Amino acid sequence: EEQVKGEGVDIILCIDVSGSMLAQDFTPNRLEAAKEVAAGFVDSRKTDRLGVVIFSGESFTLCPLTTDKAVLKSQIYTIQSGLLEDGTAIGSGLATSSDRLRSSESKSKVVILLTDGENNGGQIPPVTAKEIAKKLGIRVYTIGVGSEGYASIPVQGSDGRVSMQREKVNIDEKLLTEIANETGGKYFRAADNEGLQRVYAEIDQLEKSTIEVTALHRFTERFLPLVLAAILFLFLEWVLRLTLFKKFP
């Protein structure tokens, strides 16, 4: 039995997977950068339970709360744009994330919502989703992803060909700030890969809730067959020494 101290927080990573997340103002694009940083964040939360919700025009629970970091990271790396109907349903993403934390008994419940756009879809308005999170005692950290100005986004034409188009970066910072402030969280803006890493590092430092976990290790003894074999060989050696290999003076 071993006593281990660690962080006791239930966290849902809510990630935008809309088509604009393929913009290449991050390396190689916003979505891949978000996946890589999220996986690193999972590694840093040793004793927390984490889950993943993705959203675009609708939302979907990719992985419920779990302590299995390997499974969680494998699910994060499978995220692709186009898995859901396109759009940016921030309200639906936040509502689904809050629902995943509804039955949590953790003292600290957190949603980290990452998006690069403005709400333009979904059946649940962001304001309603925010109130749900507040009622459930969930702290929401919001992250606006995207550089200033314009970014190159791959767009598939009717002939199936993909071309690059420059589109204006539109992030509803007012909404994201409101959601964060009213739930006790904080809004961050990440304009590049390094900025996104710094955001997750800061959230990692903000969410500290030390708990003590009892880890039990069961040991299975496997020496007995070897000991019996050794005794048998010693006995055989003694018998042979007195009979077949007996030495005469």
Backbone hydrogen bonds, N-H to C=O, Kabsch-Sander energy under -0.5 kcal/mol:
donor,donor_aa,acceptor,acceptor_aa,energy
2,E,215,A,-2.7
4,V,2,E,-0.5
4,V,213,V,-3.5
6,G,211,I,-2.4
8,G,209,S,-2.6
9,V,7,E,-0.5
10,D,108,S,-2.2
11,I,9,V,-0.6
11,I,49,R,-2.6
12,I,110,V,-2.4
13,L,11,I,-0.5
13,L,51,G,-3.0
14,C,12,I,-0.7
14,C,112,I,-2.6
15,I,13,L,-0.7
15,I,53,V,-2.7
16,D,114,L,-1.8
17,V,55,F,-3.0
21,M,18,S,-1.9
22,L,19,G,-1.7
23,A,20,S,-1.8
24,Q,152,S,-2.6
26,F,23,A,-0.6
30,R,23,A,-1.8
31,L,21,M,-2.6
33,A,29,N,-2.1
34,A,30,R,-2.5
35,K,31,L,-2.4
36,E,32,E,-2.2
37,V,33,A,-2.2
38,A,34,A,-2.3
39,A,35,K,-2.3
40,G,36,E,-1.7
41,F,37,V,-2.0
42,V,38,A,-2.1
43,D,39,A,-1.7
44,S,40,G,-1.2
45,R,41,F,-0.8
45,R,42,V,-1.0
46,K,44,S,-1.0
48,D,45,R,-0.6
49,R,9,V,-1.3
50,L,66,T,-2.4
51,G,11,I,-1.9
52,V,63,C,-2.7
53,V,13,L,-2.6
54,I,60,F,-2.7
55,F,15,I,-1.9
56,S,58,E,-2.6
57,G,85,E,-3.5
58,E,85,E,-0.5
60,F,54,I,-2.6
62,L,52,V,-1.4
62,L,60,F,-0.9
63,C,52,V,-2.2
66,T,50,L,-2.0
69,K,67,T,-1.4
72,L,68,D,-2.1
73,K,69,K,-2.6
74,S,70,A,-2.1
75,Q,71,V,-2.0
76,I,72,L,-2.0
77,Y,73,K,-2.3
78,T,74,S,-0.7
78,T,75,Q,-0.6
79,I,76,I,-1.4
82,G,17,V,-0.8
83,L,80,Q,-1.1
89,A,56,S,-4.2
90,I,88,T,-1.2
93,G,89,A,-2.3
94,L,90,I,-2.4
95,A,91,G,-2.5
96,T,92,S,-2.5
97,S,93,G,-2.0
98,S,94,L,-2.5
99,D,95,A,-2.2
100,R,96,T,-1.6
101,L,97,S,-0.8
101,L,98,S,-0.8
102,R,99,D,-0.9
104,S,101,L,-1.4
108,S,8,G,-0.5
109,K,107,K,-0.5
109,K,137,G,-0.5
110,V,10,D,-2.7
111,V,139,R,-2.6
112,I,12,I,-2.7
113,L,111,V,-0.7
113,L,141,Y,-2.7
114,L,14,C,-3.1
114,L,112,I,-0.6
115,T,143,I,-2.4
120,N,88,T,-2.2
121,G,88,T,-0.8
129,A,125,P,-2.2
130,K,126,P,-2.4
131,E,127,V,-1.9
132,I,128,T,-1.9
133,A,129,A,-2.2
134,K,130,K,-2.3
135,K,131,E,-2.4
136,L,132,I,-1.8
137,G,134,K,-1.3
138,I,133,A,-2.8
139,R,109,K,-2.8
141,Y,111,V,-3.0
141,Y,139,R,-0.6
142,T,140,V,-0.6
142,T,186,K,-1.5
143,I,113,L,-2.8
144,G,188,F,-2.8
145,V,115,T,-2.6
145,V,143,I,-0.6
146,G,144,G,-0.5
146,G,190,A,-2.4
150,Y,148,E,-0.6
151,A,167,E,-2.4
153,I,165,Q,-3.2
155,V,163,S,-3.3
157,G,155,V,-0.5
157,G,161,R,-3.3
160,G,157,G,-1.8
163,S,155,V,-2.8
163,S,161,R,-0.5
165,Q,153,I,-2.5
167,E,151,A,-2.7
167,E,165,Q,-0.6
169,V,149,G,-3.2
170,N,168,K,-0.8
171,I,169,V,-0.6
172,D,117,G,-1.4
173,E,171,I,-2.2
176,L,172,D,-2.3
177,T,173,E,-2.4
178,E,174,K,-2.1
179,I,175,L,-2.6
180,A,176,L,-2.1
181,N,177,T,-2.9
182,E,178,E,-2.3
183,T,179,I,-0.8
183,T,180,A,-0.6
184,G,181,N,-0.9
185,G,180,A,-2.9
188,F,142,T,-2.5
190,A,144,G,-2.9
191,A,189,R,-0.5
196,L,192,D,-2.1
197,Q,193,N,-2.1
198,R,194,E,-2.1
199,V,195,G,-1.9
200,Y,196,L,-2.0
201,A,197,Q,-2.1
202,E,198,R,-2.2
203,I,199,V,-2.3
204,D,200,Y,-2.3
205,Q,201,A,-1.5
206,L,202,E,-2.1
207,E,203,I,-2.1
208,K,206,L,-1.2
211,I,6,G,-2.9
213,V,4,V,-3.9
213,V,211,I,-0.5
215,A,2,E,-3.5
215,A,213,V,-0.7
216,L,214,T,-0.5
221,E,219,F,-0.6
227,V,223,F,-2.2
228,L,224,L,-2.5
229,A,225,P,-2.1
230,A,226,L,-2.2
231,I,227,V,-2.4
232,L,228,L,-2.3
233,F,229,A,-2.3
234,L,230,A,-2.1
235,F,231,I,-2.4
236,L,232,L,-2.5
237,E,233,F,-2.4
238,W,234,L,-2.1
239,V,235,F,-2.5
240,L,236,L,-2.7
241,R,237,E,-2.0
242,L,238,W,-1.2
243,T,239,V,-1.0
245,F,240,L,-3.0
246,K,243,T,-1.6
